[in-house]
């Protein structure tokens, strides 16, 4: 049965897709829609690998639509614009993050928080309002409404800007919203991975004191010497954790693997906040008194709206904040996914789409 919008999907595209929950990616020819009046066509230059890509490829969230072309950390160049487009011009370097549409009418949309719209449309593995399935940035081009893209300042390196569109905004938004950004604030960041290392850089740029909490003692040198953290705690070292009890205004927990949070709550000052970014599979073991006796709270956060994402990108450019990346070819992507699953990356993979995708087409 033909979907409503398929007749408009007339522009050939090429990327890499998974066909099933094995998650194995291989070359894939498909179609994208014609450029609409308020849309831009973007030649993809770079696309970051997010851990969400791995979850979706393997259908670990039980929502994958195959064939699946991942990628929601997209940096590219505008090659075509619709006649009503006013935000971008041909040749502009722009970014496309995790969502490409929303209802535009709900309270969240009206408050520039499209990321919390219950009808937001994911950049990939989502269904567009015309009924067609969205394909992501592991491809040569993408079409997006101008409202859902951001300008990349010329001072920001394009490859290392790509992870900011997911990992960057995921760290920036809760720091701002929960009042953790600025001098006099002490932030704990749990996990020094793809999100955590960017979070340290943002927190330091805000003027906050930053302590990294990690189960991997070997990451202390990177945390302190490369990313500029003020302190480092090994989460399994009871003496270190005990000495830091009640010292933090807030903690941003980036870890998606199952882990105890009661020790983290203990690190908080009275009225402190633990903000969860990682989607763990198992429920947390939580005792009410650990919150009640210190008026502490636990919250969650997911990316940010488009306006805030542009604000974050501009802030990153102004302060020289970028992701620490390993640039890879398209042919290497399956190996990179295997390494990502093992945590073997320092600290984010980015695919050089512009220079390595086309040669994989037979």
C-alpha positions as CSV (number, residue, x, y, z in Angstrom):
1,X,0.0,0.0,0.0
2,X,1.4,3.4,-1.0
3,X,1.8,5.9,1.9
4,X,0.2,9.3,1.4
5,X,3.5,11.1,0.8
6,X,5.3,8.5,-1.3
7,X,4.3,10.1,-4.6
8,X,6.4,13.1,-3.6
9,X,9.5,11.1,-2.8
10,X,11.0,11.5,-6.2
11,X,14.6,12.6,-5.5
12,X,17.1,9.8,-5.3
13,X,19.2,9.5,-2.3
14,X,22.0,7.1,-1.2
15,X,23.1,6.1,2.3
16,X,23.7,3.1,4.5
17,X,20.8,1.3,6.2
18,X,20.1,-1.7,8.5
19,X,17.6,-4.1,7.2
20,X,16.9,-6.0,10.5
21,X,17.8,-6.1,14.2
22,X,21.2,-7.5,13.5
23,X,22.0,-3.8,13.1
24,X,24.4,-4.4,10.2
25,X,24.6,-1.4,7.9
26,X,25.1,-1.6,4.2
27,X,24.6,0.6,1.1
28,X,21.0,1.6,0.4
29,X,19.3,3.6,-2.4
30,X,16.1,5.3,-1.5
31,X,14.1,8.5,-2.3
32,X,13.6,11.8,-0.5
33,X,10.8,14.3,-1.1
34,X,11.0,17.4,-3.3
35,X,12.0,20.5,-1.5
36,X,8.9,22.3,-0.1
37,X,8.3,26.0,0.1
38,X,9.7,26.3,3.6
39,X,12.3,23.6,3.3
40,X,16.0,23.3,2.5
41,X,17.9,20.5,0.9
42,X,21.2,19.8,2.7
43,X,24.2,18.0,1.3
44,X,25.4,16.0,4.3
45,X,29.1,16.7,5.1
46,X,29.4,15.0,8.5
47,X,27.2,12.9,10.7
48,X,28.0,11.8,14.3
49,X,27.4,8.4,15.7
50,X,25.1,8.5,18.8
51,X,24.5,5.7,21.2
52,X,20.9,6.0,20.3
53,X,21.8,4.9,16.8
54,X,23.1,1.7,18.2
55,X,19.9,1.1,20.2
56,X,17.7,1.8,17.2
57,X,19.8,-0.4,14.8
58,X,19.3,-3.3,17.1
59,X,15.7,-2.5,18.0
60,X,16.6,-2.4,21.7
61,X,13.8,0.1,22.3
62,X,11.3,-2.1,20.3
63,X,10.3,0.7,17.9
64,X,12.6,0.4,14.9
65,X,11.3,0.7,11.4
66,X,13.4,-1.1,8.8
67,X,15.1,-0.4,6.5
68,X,16.6,2.1,9.0
69,X,19.1,4.9,8.1
70,X,20.4,6.3,11.3
71,X,22.0,9.7,12.1
72,X,20.7,12.8,14.0
73,X,23.9,14.7,14.4
74,X,24.0,16.2,10.9
75,X,26.2,19.0,9.6
76,X,25.9,20.0,5.9
77,X,25.6,22.6,3.3
78,X,22.4,24.1,1.9
79,X,22.1,23.2,-1.8
80,X,18.4,24.2,-2.5
81,X,15.9,26.3,-0.8
82,X,12.1,26.6,-1.0
83,X,10.6,29.9,-2.3
84,X,9.4,30.9,1.2
85,X,12.7,30.2,3.0
86,X,14.1,33.2,4.8
87,X,16.4,31.7,7.5
88,X,19.0,30.2,5.2
89,X,20.7,30.8,1.8
90,X,22.4,28.4,-0.6
91,X,25.9,27.6,0.6
92,X,25.1,28.1,4.3
93,X,26.5,25.5,6.7
94,X,23.7,24.2,8.9
95,X,23.0,21.5,11.5
96,X,20.1,19.1,11.9
97,X,19.6,17.4,15.2
98,X,17.2,14.9,16.7
99,X,13.8,16.3,15.5
100,X,12.6,17.6,12.1
101,X,9.1,18.6,12.9
102,X,6.5,19.0,15.7
103,X,2.8,20.0,16.0
104,X,3.8,23.7,16.2
105,X,0.6,24.4,18.2
106,X,1.0,22.8,21.7
107,X,2.3,24.6,24.8
108,X,5.7,23.0,24.4
109,X,6.0,24.2,20.8
110,X,4.8,27.7,21.7
111,X,7.5,27.9,24.3
112,X,10.2,26.9,21.9
113,X,10.5,23.4,23.5
114,X,9.6,21.4,20.5
115,X,11.6,18.5,21.9
116,X,8.8,17.9,24.4
117,X,6.0,18.1,21.9
118,X,4.2,14.8,22.1
119,X,3.9,14.8,18.3
120,X,7.5,15.7,17.5
121,X,8.9,13.9,14.5
122,X,12.3,12.1,14.9
123,X,15.0,12.8,12.2
124,X,15.2,9.1,11.6
125,X,13.0,6.1,12.6
126,X,10.1,8.5,12.8
127,X,7.0,8.9,10.6
128,X,6.6,12.3,8.9
129,X,3.1,13.9,8.9
130,X,2.7,12.8,5.2
131,X,3.0,9.2,6.3
132,X,6.5,8.5,5.0
133,X,9.3,7.1,7.2
134,X,12.2,9.4,7.9
135,X,15.8,8.5,7.0
136,X,18.7,10.0,8.8
137,X,22.1,11.5,8.2
138,X,24.1,8.4,7.2
139,X,23.2,9.5,3.7
140,X,24.2,12.0,1.0
141,X,21.4,14.6,1.5
142,X,18.4,15.4,3.6
143,X,15.4,17.7,3.3
144,X,14.2,19.6,6.4
145,X,11.8,22.5,7.2
146,X,13.9,25.6,8.0
147,X,12.4,25.9,11.4
148,X,14.1,22.7,12.6
149,X,17.7,23.5,11.5
150,X,20.3,25.7,13.0
151,X,23.2,27.8,11.5
152,X,26.7,26.6,12.2
153,X,29.0,29.6,12.8
154,X,32.1,29.7,10.5
155,X,34.4,29.6,13.5
156,X,33.2,26.2,14.6
157,X,34.9,23.2,13.0
158,X,32.2,21.3,11.1
159,X,33.2,17.7,12.0
160,X,33.5,18.3,15.7
161,X,30.3,20.4,15.7
162,X,28.2,17.5,14.6
163,X,28.0,15.8,18.1
164,X,26.9,19.1,19.6
165,X,23.5,18.7,17.9
166,X,22.6,15.8,20.3
167,X,25.3,15.3,23.0
168,X,26.0,19.0,23.2
169,X,22.4,20.2,23.7
170,X,21.7,17.3,26.0
171,X,24.3,18.7,28.4
172,X,23.7,22.4,27.8
173,X,20.0,22.4,28.3
174,X,19.8,20.9,31.9
175,X,22.7,23.1,33.1
176,X,20.7,26.2,32.1
177,X,17.2,25.0,33.1
178,X,18.2,23.7,36.5
179,X,20.3,26.7,37.4
180,X,23.6,24.9,37.4
181,X,25.4,27.2,35.0
182,X,27.6,29.9,36.5
183,X,30.2,30.8,39.1
184,X,29.5,29.5,42.6
185,X,27.8,26.3,41.3
186,X,29.4,22.9,41.8
187,X,28.3,20.4,39.1
188,X,28.9,16.6,39.2
189,X,29.0,14.9,35.8
190,X,28.6,11.1,36.0
191,X,30.3,9.4,33.1
192,X,33.1,10.7,31.0
193,X,31.9,9.6,27.6
194,X,30.4,11.1,24.5
195,X,28.1,13.4,26.5
196,X,30.1,13.8,29.7
197,X,33.3,15.2,28.1
198,X,31.3,17.9,26.3
199,X,29.4,18.6,29.5
200,X,32.7,19.3,31.3
201,X,33.7,21.8,28.7
202,X,30.3,23.6,28.8
203,X,30.3,23.7,32.6
204,X,33.8,25.2,32.7
205,X,32.8,27.8,30.1
206,X,29.9,28.8,32.4
207,X,32.3,29.3,35.2
208,X,31.0,26.4,37.3
209,X,33.1,24.0,39.4
210,X,33.0,20.5,37.9
211,X,33.7,17.1,39.3
212,X,33.6,14.0,37.1
213,X,32.3,10.9,38.7
214,X,33.3,7.7,36.9
215,X,33.7,4.0,37.5
216,X,36.9,4.1,35.4
217,X,39.8,5.5,37.3
218,X,41.9,5.6,34.1
219,X,39.8,8.5,32.8
220,X,41.0,10.9,35.5
221,X,43.9,12.2,33.4
222,X,41.6,13.1,30.5
223,X,39.0,14.6,32.8
224,X,41.5,16.8,34.7
225,X,44.2,17.6,32.1
226,X,42.4,17.6,28.7
227,X,38.8,18.7,29.6
228,X,39.6,20.9,32.6
229,X,37.5,19.3,35.4
230,X,38.3,20.5,38.9
231,X,37.9,17.1,40.5
232,X,37.5,13.4,39.8
233,X,35.8,10.7,41.9
234,X,36.0,7.0,41.3
235,X,32.4,6.0,42.0
236,X,33.4,2.6,43.4
237,X,35.8,4.1,45.9
238,X,33.8,4.5,49.1
239,X,36.3,6.7,50.8
240,X,36.4,9.2,47.9
241,X,32.6,9.2,47.6
242,X,32.2,9.7,51.4
243,X,34.6,12.6,51.5
244,X,32.5,14.4,48.8
245,X,29.1,13.9,50.4
246,X,26.9,17.0,50.4
247,X,29.2,19.1,48.2
248,X,27.3,19.4,44.9
249,X,24.5,21.7,43.8
250,X,23.5,19.4,41.0
251,X,24.6,16.2,39.2
252,X,24.0,15.3,35.5
253,X,24.1,11.6,35.1
254,X,24.9,10.5,31.5
255,X,25.2,6.8,32.1
256,X,22.8,4.5,30.4
257,X,24.1,1.2,31.9
258,X,22.4,0.1,35.2
259,X,24.1,1.7,38.2
260,X,23.2,2.7,41.8
261,X,22.0,6.3,42.3
262,X,21.8,6.4,46.0
263,X,25.5,7.3,46.3
264,X,25.0,10.1,43.8
265,X,22.1,11.5,45.8
266,X,24.4,11.5,48.8
267,X,26.8,13.8,46.9
268,X,24.1,16.5,46.7
269,X,23.8,19.5,48.9
270,X,20.3,20.1,50.4
271,X,17.9,21.1,47.6
272,X,20.3,19.6,45.1
273,X,19.1,18.0,41.8
274,X,20.1,14.8,40.1
275,X,19.3,15.0,36.4
276,X,19.1,11.8,34.4
277,X,20.1,11.7,30.7
278,X,20.9,8.0,30.4
279,X,17.9,5.6,29.6
280,X,18.7,2.6,31.8
281,X,16.9,-0.6,31.2
282,X,16.3,-1.5,34.9
283,X,14.5,0.6,37.5
284,X,16.6,2.4,40.1
285,X,16.7,1.3,43.7
286,X,15.5,4.5,45.5
287,X,14.7,5.2,49.1
288,X,12.3,8.1,49.7
289,X,14.2,9.3,52.8
290,X,17.3,9.9,50.6
291,X,15.3,12.7,48.9
292,X,13.0,13.8,51.8
293,X,15.6,14.6,54.4
294,X,17.5,17.0,52.1
295,X,14.7,18.3,49.9
296,X,16.6,16.7,47.0
297,X,15.0,16.0,43.6
298,X,15.5,13.7,40.7
299,X,14.6,14.9,37.2
300,X,15.1,14.0,33.6
301,X,16.1,16.0,30.5
302,X,16.0,15.3,26.7
303,X,18.0,17.4,24.2
304,X,16.5,21.0,23.8
305,X,14.3,23.1,21.5
306,X,15.6,24.6,18.3
307,X,16.0,28.1,19.7
308,X,18.1,26.7,22.6
309,X,20.1,24.5,20.2
310,X,21.0,27.6,18.2
311,X,21.9,29.4,21.5
312,X,24.1,26.4,22.4
313,X,25.9,26.3,19.1
314,X,26.6,30.0,19.2
315,X,27.9,29.7,22.8
316,X,30.1,26.8,21.7
317,X,31.6,28.8,18.9
318,X,32.2,31.8,21.2
319,X,34.0,29.7,23.8
320,X,35.8,27.3,21.5
321,X,33.8,24.3,22.7
322,X,33.9,21.2,20.5
323,X,33.5,17.5,20.8
324,X,36.6,15.3,21.0
325,X,36.2,13.1,17.9
326,X,37.5,10.3,15.8
327,X,36.6,10.9,12.2
328,X,35.8,7.7,10.3
329,X,34.9,6.6,6.8
330,X,31.5,5.2,5.8
331,X,33.0,1.8,5.2
332,X,34.2,1.7,8.8
333,X,30.8,2.3,10.4
334,X,30.0,-1.3,11.4
335,X,33.4,-1.6,13.1
336,X,32.7,1.8,14.8
337,X,29.4,0.5,16.1
338,X,31.1,-2.6,17.6
339,X,33.6,-0.3,19.3
340,X,30.9,2.0,20.5
341,X,29.0,-0.9,22.1
342,X,32.2,-1.7,24.0
343,X,32.9,1.9,25.0
344,X,36.0,2.0,22.8
345,X,35.9,5.5,21.6
346,X,37.6,8.8,22.7
347,X,35.1,10.4,22.7
348,X,32.7,10.5,19.7
349,X,32.7,9.0,16.2
350,X,31.9,11.3,13.3
351,X,31.5,9.9,9.7
352,X,33.1,11.9,6.9
353,X,30.1,11.6,4.7
354,X,31.1,14.0,2.0
355,X,34.4,12.3,1.2
356,X,33.7,8.6,1.9
357,X,30.1,7.8,1.2
358,X,29.9,8.0,-2.6
359,X,32.8,5.5,-3.2
360,X,30.8,2.8,-1.4
361,X,28.1,2.9,-4.1
362,X,28.6,0.0,-6.5
